[in-house]
Amino acid sequence: QRRLVESGGGLVQPGGSLRLSCAASEITLGLYAIHWFREVPGKEREGVACITSTTGSTTYADSVKGRFTISRDIAVNTAYLQMNSLKPEDTGVYYCAASLWGTCPSEFMNYWGEGTLVTVSS
């Protein structure tokens, strides 16, 4: 059963910004490490960002450091990925995932969203 739903993707020009949301239901996101991944055809799934369940420590792929920010809002049980200064190579389907391991990275994800498409193009 899908308990995570991503939204916020779309078409944006290079240099633009998007904020992705990952809304959780029937689970409490604060108990999980939250990961954002992205996929494009012909490329391996890439871990983009992660936030731990304990300290809230964040980890980012080198390719997005300084441009992307992962966060969570306990009150609305939603995680976010703020993406700034977007580049064409950021294009892909973005997925959120939650792991009870609580670590960044986690080896096993308990739940996955269905993905939201981000297209960066002029």
Biopython code that builds the backbone (N, CA, C, O; Angstrom):
import numpy as np
from Bio.PDB.StructureBuilder import StructureBuilder

atoms = [
    (1, "GLN", "N", (0.843, -1.180, 0.000)),
    (1, "GLN", "CA", (0.000, 0.000, 0.000)),
    (1, "GLN", "C", (0.891, 1.247, 0.000)),
    (1, "GLN", "O", (1.824, 1.357, 0.796)),
    (2, "ARG", "N", (0.590, 2.174, -0.897)),
    (2, "ARG", "CA", (1.326, 3.422, -0.958)),
    (2, "ARG", "C", (0.849, 4.354, 0.142)),
    (2, "ARG", "O", (-0.320, 4.737, 0.181)),
    (3, "ARG", "N", (1.757, 4.713, 1.031)),
    (3, "ARG", "CA", (1.433, 5.644, 2.098)),
    (3, "ARG", "C", (2.107, 6.996, 1.924)),
    (3, "ARG", "O", (1.949, 7.883, 2.763)),
    (4, "LEU", "N", (2.854, 7.157, 0.844)),
    (4, "LEU", "CA", (3.512, 8.408, 0.520)),
    (4, "LEU", "C", (3.074, 8.869, -0.854)),
    (4, "LEU", "O", (3.028, 8.078, -1.795)),
    (5, "VAL", "N", (2.752, 10.150, -0.973)),
    (5, "VAL", "CA", (2.307, 10.722, -2.238)),
    (5, "VAL", "C", (3.101, 11.987, -2.511)),
    (5, "VAL", "O", (3.040, 12.947, -1.743)),
    (6, "GLU", "N", (3.853, 11.982, -3.619)),
    (6, "GLU", "CA", (4.629, 13.153, -4.014)),
    (6, "GLU", "C", (3.784, 14.093, -4.861)),
    (6, "GLU", "O", (2.854, 13.670, -5.547)),
    (7, "SER", "N", (4.124, 15.363, -4.800)),
    (7, "SER", "CA", (3.499, 16.361, -5.652)),
    (7, "SER", "C", (4.461, 17.525, -5.823)),
    (7, "SER", "O", (5.469, 17.614, -5.122)),
    (8, "GLY", "N", (4.151, 18.407, -6.746)),
    (8, "GLY", "CA", (4.930, 19.616, -6.937)),
    (8, "GLY", "C", (5.833, 19.623, -8.147)),
    (8, "GLY", "O", (6.458, 20.642, -8.443)),
    (9, "GLY", "N", (5.916, 18.516, -8.853)),
    (9, "GLY", "CA", (6.733, 18.472, -10.046)),
    (9, "GLY", "C", (6.113, 19.271, -11.176)),
    (9, "GLY", "O", (4.961, 19.697, -11.097)),
    (10, "GLY", "N", (6.892, 19.467, -12.225)),
    (10, "GLY", "CA", (6.418, 20.204, -13.375)),
    (10, "GLY", "C", (7.559, 20.619, -14.263)),
    (10, "GLY", "O", (8.688, 20.151, -14.116)),
    (11, "LEU", "N", (7.251, 21.509, -15.194)),
    (11, "LEU", "CA", (8.234, 22.038, -16.137)),
    (11, "LEU", "C", (8.763, 23.365, -15.621)),
    (11, "LEU", "O", (7.991, 24.258, -15.272)),
    (12, "VAL", "N", (10.072, 23.489, -15.575)),
    (12, "VAL", "CA", (10.706, 24.709, -15.093)),
    (12, "VAL", "C", (11.930, 25.000, -15.950)),
    (12, "VAL", "O", (12.587, 24.080, -16.437)),
    (13, "GLN", "N", (12.231, 26.277, -16.132)),
    (13, "GLN", "CA", (13.406, 26.669, -16.898)),
    (13, "GLN", "C", (14.677, 26.513, -16.074)),
    (13, "GLN", "O", (14.627, 26.581, -14.846)),
    (14, "PRO", "N", (15.808, 26.306, -16.727)),
    (14, "PRO", "CA", (17.068, 26.285, -15.985)),
    (14, "PRO", "C", (17.222, 27.541, -15.134)),
    (14, "PRO", "O", (16.912, 28.649, -15.571)),
    (15, "GLY", "N", (17.703, 27.343, -13.918)),
    (15, "GLY", "CA", (17.826, 28.436, -12.973)),
    (15, "GLY", "C", (16.602, 28.652, -12.113)),
    (15, "GLY", "O", (16.656, 29.415, -11.149)),
    (16, "GLY", "N", (15.501, 28.001, -12.438)),
    (16, "GLY", "CA", (14.279, 28.142, -11.679)),
    (16, "GLY", "C", (14.242, 27.262, -10.450)),
    (16, "GLY", "O", (15.208, 26.572, -10.124)),
    (17, "SER", "N", (13.096, 27.300, -9.768)),
    (17, "SER", "CA", (12.923, 26.575, -8.513)),
    (17, "SER", "C", (11.616, 25.804, -8.500)),
    (17, "SER", "O", (10.644, 26.187, -9.150)),
    (18, "LEU", "N", (11.610, 24.724, -7.757)),
    (18, "LEU", "CA", (10.414, 23.946, -7.468)),
    (18, "LEU", "C", (10.498, 23.443, -6.042)),
    (18, "LEU", "O", (11.590, 23.224, -5.517)),
    (19, "ARG", "N", (9.351, 23.260, -5.417)),
    (19, "ARG", "CA", (9.292, 22.598, -4.125)),
    (19, "ARG", "C", (8.430, 21.351, -4.249)),
    (19, "ARG", "O", (7.244, 21.430, -4.567)),
    (20, "LEU", "N", (9.032, 20.212, -3.997)),
    (20, "LEU", "CA", (8.320, 18.950, -4.000)),
    (20, "LEU", "C", (7.803, 18.641, -2.606)),
    (20, "LEU", "O", (8.458, 18.945, -1.609)),
    (21, "SER", "N", (6.630, 18.038, -2.542)),
    (21, "SER", "CA", (6.039, 17.631, -1.282)),
    (21, "SER", "C", (5.868, 16.122, -1.250)),
    (21, "SER", "O", (5.638, 15.490, -2.281)),
    (22, "CYS", "N", (5.980, 15.558, -0.073)),
    (22, "CYS", "CA", (5.765, 14.134, 0.153)),
    (22, "CYS", "C", (4.814, 14.010, 1.330)),
    (22, "CYS", "O", (5.229, 14.089, 2.486)),
    (23, "ALA", "N", (3.542, 13.817, 1.031)),
    (23, "ALA", "CA", (2.514, 13.736, 2.059)),
    (23, "ALA", "C", (2.361, 12.298, 2.527)),
    (23, "ALA", "O", (2.241, 11.381, 1.715)),
    (24, "ALA", "N", (2.365, 12.107, 3.843)),
    (24, "ALA", "CA", (2.259, 10.780, 4.426)),
    (24, "ALA", "C", (0.891, 10.579, 5.047)),
    (24, "ALA", "O", (0.303, 11.510, 5.600)),
    (25, "SER", "N", (0.392, 9.366, 4.954)),
    (25, "SER", "CA", (-0.849, 8.981, 5.606)),
    (25, "SER", "C", (-0.656, 7.643, 6.291)),
    (25, "SER", "O", (0.028, 6.760, 5.773)),
    (26, "GLU", "N", (-1.259, 7.499, 7.450)),
    (26, "GLU", "CA", (-1.250, 6.267, 8.231)),
    (26, "GLU", "C", (0.127, 5.881, 8.753)),
    (26, "GLU", "O", (0.283, 4.806, 9.334)),
    (27, "ILE", "N", (1.112, 6.720, 8.561)),
    (27, "ILE", "CA", (2.410, 6.578, 9.201)),
    (27, "ILE", "C", (2.832, 7.942, 9.705)),
    (27, "ILE", "O", (2.365, 8.968, 9.211)),
    (28, "THR", "N", (3.712, 7.952, 10.685)),
    (28, "THR", "CA", (4.231, 9.183, 11.240)),
    (28, "THR", "C", (5.643, 9.389, 10.709)),
    (28, "THR", "O", (6.564, 8.658, 11.072)),
    (29, "LEU", "N", (5.804, 10.375, 9.859)),
    (29, "LEU", "CA", (7.090, 10.572, 9.185)),
    (29, "LEU", "C", (8.222, 10.859, 10.149)),
    (29, "LEU", "O", (9.380, 10.566, 9.848)),
    (30, "GLY", "N", (7.911, 11.420, 11.293)),
    (30, "GLY", "CA", (8.949, 11.711, 12.265)),
    (30, "GLY", "C", (9.670, 10.481, 12.791)),
    (30, "GLY", "O", (10.743, 10.605, 13.382)),
    (31, "LEU", "N", (9.110, 9.308, 12.592)),
    (31, "LEU", "CA", (9.730, 8.062, 13.022)),
    (31, "LEU", "C", (10.659, 7.472, 11.965)),
    (31, "LEU", "O", (11.318, 6.463, 12.217)),
    (32, "TYR", "N", (10.716, 8.078, 10.802)),
    (32, "TYR", "CA", (11.440, 7.530, 9.662)),
    (32, "TYR", "C", (12.509, 8.483, 9.175)),
    (32, "TYR", "O", (12.362, 9.702, 9.263)),
    (33, "ALA", "N", (13.588, 7.915, 8.660)),
    (33, "ALA", "CA", (14.446, 8.701, 7.794)),
    (33, "ALA", "C", (13.715, 8.903, 6.475)),
    (33, "ALA", "O", (13.094, 7.976, 5.955)),
    (34, "ILE", "N", (13.789, 10.098, 5.942)),
    (34, "ILE", "CA", (13.120, 10.429, 4.695)),
    (34, "ILE", "C", (14.170, 10.645, 3.626)),
    (34, "ILE", "O", (15.120, 11.405, 3.815)),
    (35, "HIS", "N", (13.992, 9.977, 2.509)),
    (35, "HIS", "CA", (14.913, 10.056, 1.385)),
    (35, "HIS", "C", (14.192, 10.588, 0.161)),
    (35, "HIS", "O", (13.007, 10.326, -0.045)),
    (36, "TRP", "N", (14.917, 11.331, -0.640)),
    (36, "TRP", "CA", (14.476, 11.689, -1.979)),
    (36, "TRP", "C", (15.433, 11.065, -2.980)),
    (36, "TRP", "O", (16.651, 11.202, -2.866)),
    (37, "PHE", "N", (14.862, 10.375, -3.968)),
    (37, "PHE", "CA", (15.601, 9.768, -5.063)),
    (37, "PHE", "C", (15.103, 10.346, -6.374)),
    (37, "PHE", "O", (14.014, 10.915, -6.442)),
    (38, "ARG", "N", (15.903, 10.195, -7.405)),
    (38, "ARG", "CA", (15.440, 10.543, -8.740)),
    (38, "ARG", "C", (15.912, 9.493, -9.739)),
    (38, "ARG", "O", (16.954, 8.862, -9.563)),
    (39, "GLU", "N", (15.111, 9.325, -10.797)),
    (39, "GLU", "CA", (15.396, 8.353, -11.839)),
    (39, "GLU", "C", (15.162, 8.967, -13.204)),
    (39, "GLU", "O", (14.223, 9.740, -13.396)),
    (40, "VAL", "N", (16.017, 8.621, -14.148)),
    (40, "VAL", "CA", (15.807, 8.933, -15.557)),
    (40, "VAL", "C", (16.102, 7.673, -16.345)),
    (40, "VAL", "O", (16.900, 6.848, -15.900)),
    (41, "PRO", "N", (15.471, 7.496, -17.525)),
    (41, "PRO", "CA", (15.761, 6.314, -18.331)),
    (41, "PRO", "C", (17.240, 6.214, -18.662)),
    (41, "PRO", "O", (17.874, 7.199, -19.043)),
    (42, "GLY", "N", (17.785, 5.006, -18.510)),
    (42, "GLY", "CA", (19.177, 4.773, -18.831)),
    (42, "GLY", "C", (20.156, 5.105, -17.727)),
    (42, "GLY", "O", (21.359, 4.894, -17.882)),
    (43, "LYS", "N", (19.662, 5.620, -16.615)),
    (43, "LYS", "CA", (20.528, 5.946, -15.490)),
    (43, "LYS", "C", (20.053, 5.222, -14.239)),
    (43, "LYS", "O", (18.865, 4.947, -14.071)),
    (44, "GLU", "N", (20.997, 4.926, -13.379)),
    (44, "GLU", "CA", (20.691, 4.281, -12.112)),
    (44, "GLU", "C", (20.003, 5.266, -11.177)),
    (44, "GLU", "O", (20.269, 6.467, -11.221)),
    (45, "ARG", "N", (19.121, 4.753, -10.336)),
    (45, "ARG", "CA", (18.475, 5.587, -9.350)),
    (45, "ARG", "C", (19.519, 6.287, -8.485)),
    (45, "ARG", "O", (20.481, 5.671, -8.026)),
    (46, "GLU", "N", (19.315, 7.561, -8.276)),
    (46, "GLU", "CA", (20.269, 8.377, -7.542)),
    (46, "GLU", "C", (19.643, 8.904, -6.259)),
    (46, "GLU", "O", (18.551, 9.472, -6.282)),
    (47, "GLY", "N", (20.331, 8.716, -5.149)),
    (47, "GLY", "CA", (19.913, 9.327, -3.906)),
    (47, "GLY", "C", (20.252, 10.803, -3.915)),
    (47, "GLY", "O", (21.407, 11.175, -4.120)),
    (48, "VAL", "N", (19.262, 11.642, -3.697)),
    (48, "VAL", "CA", (19.421, 13.083, -3.798)),
    (48, "VAL", "C", (19.603, 13.728, -2.432)),
    (48, "VAL", "O", (20.508, 14.540, -2.242)),
    (49, "ALA", "N", (18.743, 13.368, -1.480)),
    (49, "ALA", "CA", (18.763, 14.003, -0.173)),
    (49, "ALA", "C", (18.155, 13.071, 0.851)),
    (49, "ALA", "O", (17.375, 12.179, 0.518)),
    (50, "CYS", "N", (18.521, 13.290, 2.102)),
    (50, "CYS", "CA", (18.026, 12.443, 3.185)),
    (50, "CYS", "C", (18.039, 13.236, 4.478)),
    (50, "CYS", "O", (18.899, 14.092, 4.684)),
    (51, "ILE", "N", (17.077, 12.945, 5.353)),
    (51, "ILE", "CA", (17.036, 13.527, 6.687)),
    (51, "ILE", "C", (16.777, 12.413, 7.684)),
    (51, "ILE", "O", (15.885, 11.590, 7.477)),
    (52, "THR", "N", (17.548, 12.377, 8.764)),
    (52, "THR", "CA", (17.429, 11.296, 9.733)),
    (52, "THR", "C", (16.224, 11.490, 10.638)),
    (52, "THR", "O", (15.708, 12.598, 10.790)),
    (53, "SER", "N", (15.786, 10.384, 11.236)),
    (53, "SER", "CA", (14.632, 10.429, 12.128)),
    (53, "SER", "C", (14.982, 10.916, 13.521)),
    (53, "SER", "O", (14.103, 11.392, 14.240)),
    (54, "THR", "N", (16.229, 10.812, 13.917)),
    (54, "THR", "CA", (16.630, 11.136, 15.276)),
    (54, "THR", "C", (17.034, 12.597, 15.426)),
    (54, "THR", "O", (16.349, 13.370, 16.096)),
    (55, "THR", "N", (18.126, 12.967, 14.811)),
    (55, "THR", "CA", (18.657, 14.316, 14.963)),
    (55, "THR", "C", (18.193, 15.278, 13.880)),
    (55, "THR", "O", (18.376, 16.489, 14.010)),
    (56, "GLY", "N", (17.601, 14.762, 12.823)),
    (56, "GLY", "CA", (17.248, 15.609, 11.710)),
    (56, "GLY", "C", (18.439, 16.021, 10.871)),
    (56, "GLY", "O", (18.366, 16.986, 10.110)),
    (57, "SER", "N", (19.527, 15.298, 11.005)),
    (57, "SER", "CA", (20.710, 15.570, 10.202)),
    (57, "SER", "C", (20.403, 15.319, 8.729)),
    (57, "SER", "O", (19.714, 14.358, 8.387)),
    (58, "THR", "N", (20.911, 16.176, 7.871)),
    (58, "THR", "CA", (20.634, 16.076, 6.441)),
    (58, "THR", "C", (21.868, 15.692, 5.661)),
    (58, "THR", "O", (22.991, 16.031, 6.033)),
    (59, "THR", "N", (21.645, 14.980, 4.574)),
    (59, "THR", "CA", (22.703, 14.538, 3.677)),
    (59, "THR", "C", (22.260, 14.790, 2.252)),
    (59, "THR", "O", (21.098, 14.572, 1.907)),
    (60, "TYR", "N", (23.188, 15.253, 1.417)),
    (60, "TYR", "CA", (22.875, 15.574, 0.035)),
    (60, "TYR", "C", (23.901, 14.972, -0.905)),
    (60, "TYR", "O", (25.077, 14.838, -0.566)),
    (61, "ALA", "N", (23.439, 14.613, -2.083)),
    (61, "ALA", "CA", (24.359, 14.242, -3.137)),
    (61, "ALA", "C", (25.208, 15.450, -3.514)),
    (61, "ALA", "O", (24.740, 16.587, -3.464)),
    (62, "ASP", "N", (26.454, 15.198, -3.890)),
    (62, "ASP", "CA", (27.336, 16.302, -4.266)),
    (62, "ASP", "C", (26.740, 17.156, -5.379)),
    (62, "ASP", "O", (26.958, 18.367, -5.427)),
    (63, "SER", "N", (25.994, 16.526, -6.262)),
    (63, "SER", "CA", (25.450, 17.228, -7.412)),
    (63, "SER", "C", (24.392, 18.260, -7.050)),
    (63, "SER", "O", (24.084, 19.131, -7.863)),
    (64, "VAL", "N", (23.824, 18.182, -5.842)),
    (64, "VAL", "CA", (22.758, 19.104, -5.464)),
    (64, "VAL", "C", (23.088, 19.939, -4.237)),
    (64, "VAL", "O", (22.286, 20.784, -3.840)),
    (65, "LYS", "N", (24.240, 19.725, -3.632)),
    (65, "LYS", "CA", (24.612, 20.493, -2.445)),
    (65, "LYS", "C", (24.610, 21.983, -2.735)),
    (65, "LYS", "O", (25.128, 22.440, -3.754)),
    (66, "GLY", "N", (24.017, 22.727, -1.817)),
    (66, "GLY", "CA", (23.926, 24.160, -1.975)),
    (66, "GLY", "C", (22.741, 24.617, -2.785)),
    (66, "GLY", "O", (22.441, 25.810, -2.819)),
    (67, "ARG", "N", (22.052, 23.689, -3.446)),
    (67, "ARG", "CA", (20.904, 24.035, -4.272)),
    (67, "ARG", "C", (19.600, 23.438, -3.746)),
    (67, "ARG", "O", (18.543, 24.057, -3.875)),
    (68, "PHE", "N", (19.660, 22.248, -3.157)),
    (68, "PHE", "CA", (18.470, 21.551, -2.672)),
    (68, "PHE", "C", (18.461, 21.544, -1.151)),
    (68, "PHE", "O", (19.514, 21.514, -0.515)),
    (69, "THR", "N", (17.260, 21.571, -0.573)),
    (69, "THR", "CA", (17.093, 21.488, 0.866)),
    (69, "THR", "C", (15.962, 20.532, 1.194)),
    (69, "THR", "O", (14.850, 20.685, 0.688)),
    (70, "ILE", "N", (16.238, 19.548, 2.037)),
    (70, "ILE", "CA", (15.208, 18.624, 2.499)),
    (70, "ILE", "C", (14.720, 19.079, 3.865)),
    (70, "ILE", "O", (15.511, 19.546, 4.685)),
    (71, "SER", "N", (13.428, 18.947, 4.111)),
    (71, "SER", "CA", (12.854, 19.335, 5.380)),
    (71, "SER", "C", (11.605, 18.514, 5.643)),
    (71, "SER", "O", (11.138, 17.774, 4.776)),
    (72, "ARG", "N", (11.074, 18.650, 6.839)),
    (72, "ARG", "CA", (9.826, 17.984, 7.189)),
    (72, "ARG", "C", (9.014, 18.872, 8.106)),
    (72, "ARG", "O", (9.565, 19.669, 8.865)),
    (73, "ASP", "N", (7.710, 18.734, 8.033)),
    (73, "ASP", "CA", (6.777, 19.478, 8.865)),
    (73, "ASP", "C", (5.947, 18.462, 9.624)),
    (73, "ASP", "O", (5.046, 17.840, 9.062)),
    (74, "ILE", "N", (6.255, 18.294, 10.907)),
    (74, "ILE", "CA", (5.578, 17.286, 11.712)),
    (74, "ILE", "C", (4.080, 17.554, 11.804)),
    (74, "ILE", "O", (3.279, 16.620, 11.796)),
    (75, "ALA", "N", (3.702, 18.822, 11.892)),
    (75, "ALA", "CA", (2.307, 19.187, 12.087)),
    (75, "ALA", "C", (1.414, 18.681, 10.968)),
    (75, "ALA", "O", (0.264, 18.315, 11.210)),
    (76, "VAL", "N", (1.931, 18.657, 9.743)),
    (76, "VAL", "CA", (1.124, 18.212, 8.610)),
    (76, "VAL", "C", (1.641, 16.904, 8.020)),
    (76, "VAL", "O", (1.187, 16.475, 6.959)),
    (77, "ASN", "N", (2.596, 16.269, 8.711)),
    (77, "ASN", "CA", (3.085, 14.946, 8.330)),
    (77, "ASN", "C", (3.544, 14.920, 6.873)),
    (77, "ASN", "O", (3.193, 14.022, 6.108)),
    (78, "THR", "N", (4.332, 15.922, 6.515)),
    (78, "THR", "CA", (4.773, 16.091, 5.139)),
    (78, "THR", "C", (6.248, 16.435, 5.095)),
    (78, "THR", "O", (6.738, 17.214, 5.913)),
    (79, "ALA", "N", (6.953, 15.854, 4.142)),
    (79, "ALA", "CA", (8.336, 16.187, 3.875)),
    (79, "ALA", "C", (8.421, 16.986, 2.582)),
    (79, "ALA", "O", (7.529, 16.919, 1.737)),
    (80, "TYR", "N", (9.508, 17.743, 2.441)),
    (80, "TYR", "CA", (9.663, 18.619, 1.291)),
    (80, "TYR", "C", (11.069, 18.509, 0.726)),
    (80, "TYR", "O", (12.019, 18.151, 1.422)),
    (81, "LEU", "N", (11.170, 18.825, -0.545)),
    (81, "LEU", "CA", (12.457, 19.014, -1.185)),
    (81, "LEU", "C", (12.395, 20.329, -1.952)),
    (81, "LEU", "O", (11.761, 20.421, -3.003)),
    (82, "GLN", "N", (13.059, 21.334, -1.414)),
    (82, "GLN", "CA", (13.154, 22.620, -2.091)),
    (82, "GLN", "C", (14.321, 22.559, -3.061)),
    (82, "GLN", "O", (15.449, 22.268, -2.664)),
    (83, "MET", "N", (14.054, 22.832, -4.326)),
    (83, "MET", "CA", (15.053, 22.732, -5.376)),
    (83, "MET", "C", (15.228, 24.104, -6.016)),
    (83, "MET", "O", (14.292, 24.655, -6.596)),
    (84, "ASN", "N", (16.424, 24.644, -5.904)),
    (84, "ASN", "CA", (16.750, 25.943, -6.468)),
    (84, "ASN", "C", (17.846, 25.800, -7.515)),
    (84, "ASN", "O", (18.542, 24.787, -7.575)),
    (85, "SER", "N", (17.983, 26.821, -8.328)),
    (85, "SER", "CA", (19.026, 26.852, -9.360)),
    (85, "SER", "C", (19.035, 25.567, -10.176)),
    (85, "SER", "O", (20.080, 24.948, -10.375)),
    (86, "LEU", "N", (17.872, 25.184, -10.639)),
    (86, "LEU", "CA", (17.722, 23.905, -11.318)),
    (86, "LEU", "C", (18.471, 23.872, -12.638)),
    (86, "LEU", "O", (18.559, 24.870, -13.354)),
    (87, "LYS", "N", (19.006, 22.705, -12.941)),
    (87, "LYS", "CA", (19.771, 22.451, -14.151)),
    (87, "LYS", "C", (19.079, 21.379, -14.976)),
    (87, "LYS", "O", (18.323, 20.576, -14.429)),
    (88, "PRO", "N", (19.322, 21.348, -16.286)),
    (88, "PRO", "CA", (18.715, 20.287, -17.101)),
    (88, "PRO", "C", (19.001, 18.888, -16.581)),
    (88, "PRO", "O", (18.148, 18.006, -16.688)),
    (89, "GLU", "N", (20.180, 18.670, -16.022)),
    (89, "GLU", "CA", (20.514, 17.354, -15.511)),
    (89, "GLU", "C", (19.748, 16.974, -14.244)),
    (89, "GLU", "O", (19.844, 15.837, -13.780)),
    (90, "ASP", "N", (18.988, 17.918, -13.679)),
    (90, "ASP", "CA", (18.112, 17.606, -12.562)),
    (90, "ASP", "C", (16.806, 16.969, -13.011)),
    (90, "ASP", "O", (16.020, 16.517, -12.178)),
    (91, "THR", "N", (16.569, 16.927, -14.301)),
    (91, "THR", "CA", (15.356, 16.330, -14.834)),
    (91, "THR", "C", (15.235, 14.869, -14.421)),
    (91, "THR", "O", (16.222, 14.133, -14.439)),
    (92, "GLY", "N", (14.042, 14.452, -14.053)),
    (92, "GLY", "CA", (13.806, 13.072, -13.703)),
    (92, "GLY", "C", (12.527, 12.914, -12.918)),
    (92, "GLY", "O", (11.848, 13.891, -12.601)),
    (93, "VAL", "N", (12.208, 11.681, -12.611)),
    (93, "VAL", "CA", (11.087, 11.372, -11.734)),
    (93, "VAL", "C", (11.626, 11.307, -10.313)),
    (93, "VAL", "O", (12.541, 10.536, -10.022)),
    (94, "TYR", "N", (11.063, 12.107, -9.444)),
    (94, "TYR", "CA", (11.517, 12.191, -8.064)),
    (94, "TYR", "C", (10.593, 11.391, -7.160)),
    (94, "TYR", "O", (9.370, 11.517, -7.227)),
    (95, "TYR", "N", (11.192, 10.573, -6.321)),
    (95, "TYR", "CA", (10.474, 9.720, -5.388)),
    (95, "TYR", "C", (10.890, 10.037, -3.961)),
    (95, "TYR", "O", (12.065, 10.283, -3.687)),
    (96, "CYS", "N", (9.922, 10.030, -3.056)),
    (96, "CYS", "CA", (10.266, 10.044, -1.648)),
    (96, "CYS", "C", (10.119, 8.636, -1.096)),
    (96, "CYS", "O", (9.327, 7.837, -1.595)),
    (97, "ALA", "N", (10.890, 8.346, -0.066)),
    (97, "ALA", "CA", (10.864, 7.043, 0.572)),
    (97, "ALA", "C", (11.121, 7.219, 2.054)),
    (97, "ALA", "O", (11.810, 8.152, 2.468)),
    (98, "ALA", "N", (10.566, 6.321, 2.851)),
    (98, "ALA", "CA", (10.676, 6.393, 4.300)),
    (98, "ALA", "C", (11.235, 5.098, 4.845)),
    (98, "ALA", "O", (10.818, 4.012, 4.442)),
    (99, "SER", "N", (12.188, 5.215, 5.769)),
    (99, "SER", "CA", (12.845, 4.048, 6.340)),
    (99, "SER", "C", (12.840, 4.109, 7.859)),
    (99, "SER", "O", (13.239, 5.112, 8.449)),
    (100, "LEU", "N", (12.387, 3.034, 8.485)),
    (100, "LEU", "CA", (12.441, 2.925, 9.939)),
    (100, "LEU", "C", (13.855, 2.744, 10.464)),
    (100, "LEU", "O", (14.089, 2.867, 11.666)),
    (101, "TRP", "N", (14.802, 2.454, 9.578)),
    (101, "TRP", "CA", (16.204, 2.430, 10.008)),
    (101, "TRP", "C", (16.605, 3.777, 10.590)),
    (101, "TRP", "O", (17.422, 3.854, 11.507)),
    (102, "GLY", "N", (16.023, 4.828, 10.047)),
    (102, "GLY", "CA", (16.218, 6.154, 10.600)),
    (102, "GLY", "C", (17.521, 6.830, 10.218)),
    (102, "GLY", "O", (17.788, 7.946, 10.662)),
    (103, "THR", "N", (18.329, 6.183, 9.412)),
    (103, "THR", "CA", (19.663, 6.680, 9.106)),
    (103, "THR", "C", (19.757, 7.215, 7.690)),
    (103, "THR", "O", (18.925, 6.912, 6.836)),
    (104, "CYS", "N", (20.784, 8.014, 7.459)),
    (104, "CYS", "CA", (21.090, 8.525, 6.132)),
    (104, "CYS", "C", (22.490, 8.107, 5.735)),
    (104, "CYS", "O", (23.470, 8.605, 6.289)),
    (105, "PRO", "N", (22.595, 7.185, 4.766)),
    (105, "PRO", "CA", (21.477, 6.539, 4.082)),
    (105, "PRO", "C", (20.919, 5.350, 4.861)),
    (105, "PRO", "O", (21.521, 4.895, 5.833)),
    (106, "SER", "N", (19.786, 4.863, 4.431)),
    (106, "SER", "CA", (19.217, 3.629, 4.935)),
    (106, "SER", "C", (19.293, 2.573, 3.849)),
    (106, "SER", "O", (19.167, 2.886, 2.665)),
    (107, "GLU", "N", (19.496, 1.336, 4.240)),
    (107, "GLU", "CA", (19.614, 0.255, 3.271)),
    (107, "GLU", "C", (18.261, -0.271, 2.822)),
    (107, "GLU", "O", (18.154, -0.864, 1.748)),
    (108, "PHE", "N", (17.247, -0.068, 3.612)),
    (108, "PHE", "CA", (15.925, -0.592, 3.305)),
    (108, "PHE", "C", (14.883, 0.488, 3.508)),
    (108, "PHE", "O", (14.874, 1.178, 4.528)),
    (109, "MET", "N", (14.004, 0.628, 2.524)),
    (109, "MET", "CA", (12.919, 1.595, 2.582)),
    (109, "MET", "C", (11.607, 0.877, 2.829)),
    (109, "MET", "O", (11.252, -0.042, 2.090)),
    (110, "ASN", "N", (10.888, 1.282, 3.853)),
    (110, "ASN", "CA", (9.610, 0.677, 4.167)),
    (110, "ASN", "C", (8.508, 1.111, 3.218)),
    (110, "ASN", "O", (7.610, 0.332, 2.898)),
    (111, "TYR", "N", (8.579, 2.367, 2.766)),
    (111, "TYR", "CA", (7.530, 2.916, 1.925)),
    (111, "TYR", "C", (8.123, 3.787, 0.836)),
    (111, "TYR", "O", (9.117, 4.485, 1.039)),
    (112, "TRP", "N", (7.484, 3.728, -0.327)),
    (112, "TRP", "CA", (7.845, 4.544, -1.484)),
    (112, "TRP", "C", (6.626, 5.275, -2.003)),
    (112, "TRP", "O", (5.517, 4.742, -1.981)),
    (113, "GLY", "N", (6.830, 6.486, -2.466)),
    (113, "GLY", "CA", (5.803, 7.173, -3.211)),
    (113, "GLY", "C", (5.820, 6.740, -4.665)),
    (113, "GLY", "O", (6.683, 5.966, -5.080)),
    (114, "GLU", "N", (4.865, 7.240, -5.437)),
    (114, "GLU", "CA", (4.752, 6.862, -6.841)),
    (114, "GLU", "C", (5.533, 7.766, -7.779)),
    (114, "GLU", "O", (5.663, 7.456, -8.964)),
    (115, "GLY", "N", (6.050, 8.863, -7.281)),
    (115, "GLY", "CA", (6.910, 9.728, -8.061)),
    (115, "GLY", "C", (6.204, 10.943, -8.623)),
    (115, "GLY", "O", (4.993, 10.935, -8.844)),
    (116, "THR", "N", (6.984, 11.988, -8.850)),
    (116, "THR", "CA", (6.505, 13.192, -9.517)),
    (116, "THR", "C", (7.582, 13.640, -10.504)),
    (116, "THR", "O", (8.769, 13.645, -10.179)),
    (117, "LEU", "N", (7.160, 14.013, -11.700)),
    (117, "LEU", "CA", (8.093, 14.316, -12.781)),
    (117, "LEU", "C", (8.547, 15.761, -12.720)),
    (117, "LEU", "O", (7.736, 16.683, -12.639)),
    (118, "VAL", "N", (9.860, 15.942, -12.760)),
    (118, "VAL", "CA", (10.474, 17.258, -12.833)),
    (118, "VAL", "C", (11.204, 17.361, -14.168)),
    (118, "VAL", "O", (12.065, 16.537, -14.476)),
    (119, "THR", "N", (10.858, 18.366, -14.949)),
    (119, "THR", "CA", (11.507, 18.596, -16.230)),
    (119, "THR", "C", (12.114, 19.989, -16.228)),
    (119, "THR", "O", (11.407, 20.983, -16.065)),
    (120, "VAL", "N", (13.422, 20.057, -16.410)),
    (120, "VAL", "CA", (14.142, 21.327, -16.448)),
    (120, "VAL", "C", (14.600, 21.539, -17.882)),
    (120, "VAL", "O", (15.488, 20.840, -18.369)),
    (121, "SER", "N", (13.996, 22.497, -18.546)),
    (121, "SER", "CA", (14.277, 22.712, -19.961)),
    (121, "SER", "C", (13.894, 24.125, -20.352)),
    (121, "SER", "O", (12.942, 24.696, -19.821)),
    (122, "SER", "N", (14.646, 24.680, -21.284)),
    (122, "SER", "CA", (14.333, 25.981, -21.839)),
    (122, "SER", "C", (13.618, 25.859, -23.179)),
    (122, "SER", "O", (13.278, 26.871, -23.791)),
]
sb = StructureBuilder()
sb.init_structure("model")
sb.init_model(0)
sb.init_chain("A")
sb.init_seg("    ")
for serial, (resi, resn, name, xyz) in enumerate(atoms, 1):
    if name == "N":
        sb.init_residue(resn, " ", resi, " ")
    sb.init_atom(name, np.array(xyz, "f"), 0.0, 1.0, " ", f" {name:<3s}", serial, name[0])
structure = sb.get_structure()
